[in-house]
């Protein structure tokens, strides 16, 4: 049995200003939506391909086909819910009186 000696930790650097942290971590909302739609399209394409291969009898792993189908279905449901919430938020903002 080999024992590794305890080594000292590096000192903690001073924390960055909150403005700097916010600037580094901000992701444009458009990019988030674009990435989500791209992931949804990829999941749907995979599920469609699996469904086709299942229909012609060219599937070895039925469990993976089911997982891909459920993943695509849950992504569609999530997208629909997010779209509904975004539209509702937009409507509320438009109804605000300035």
N, C-alpha and C positions, 0 to 999 in steps of 0.2 A: 504494500500500500504506500502510495506516494502522497506526502503532505505538501500542499502549496502554501507558502508563508503569506500572511496578510500583508497587503501593500497599502500604503497610504493613498487616500482619495485625493483627486485634484481639487483645488479650492473652487468654490462656487463663484462664478463671475457675477458682476453686478447686473441686476435686472434691467432689461431695456425699458424705455419709456412706453406707456400704453399706446401712444400714437404710432410708434414704430411697429409694434406688434400687430396692430390693426391693419396697417398698410401691407405688412408681409402676408397676412392670412386672408385678406379679402379676395374672394373669387367672384367675378361677375356673374350675376344671376343668369344671364343669357348662356354662359358656358355651362352652368350646372344643368339647365334645361336641355341644352344641346347634347351633352354627354348622356343624360338620362334617356333621351329619345333614341340616340345611337345604340345604347345598350339594349333598349326595348326591341329595336329593329333586329339586332343581332340574335337576341333570344328567340324572337318569332321566326327568324329564318332557320335557326337550328331546329326548332320544334317542327316547322314545316318539313324540313329535310328528313327528320326522324319519322314523321308521320308517313311520308312517301316511302321511305325504306321499309317501314313496318307493313305498309299496304302491299308491297311487292315481295315481302318475306325475306328481306335482306338484313334483318336485325339479329345480332347475337346477344345483346344486353338489353333486355326489356326494361329493367329497372332504370337504366340511364335514360331511356326514352321517356319514361314516366316522370323522372326528375326534370328533364328538359321541358316537358309539357307543363308541369306544375310551375316551374320557374317563369315561363313565358306568361302563363295565366296570372300569376301573382303580380308580375310586372305590369300587365295591362290593367289590373284592378287598381294598383297603386297610382298609375298614370292617370286613370280616370278620376280617382279621388283628389289627386293634386290639382288636376285641371279644374275640377269643380270648385275647390277652395280658392284657387287663383282668380277665377272668374267672380266668385262671390266677394273676394277682397277688393277686386277692381270696381265692382258695382258699389260697394260701400264707400270707397274713396271718391267715386264720381258723385255720390249723393251728399257728400260733406259740403257744408256751406262755409265759404271762406269769409 
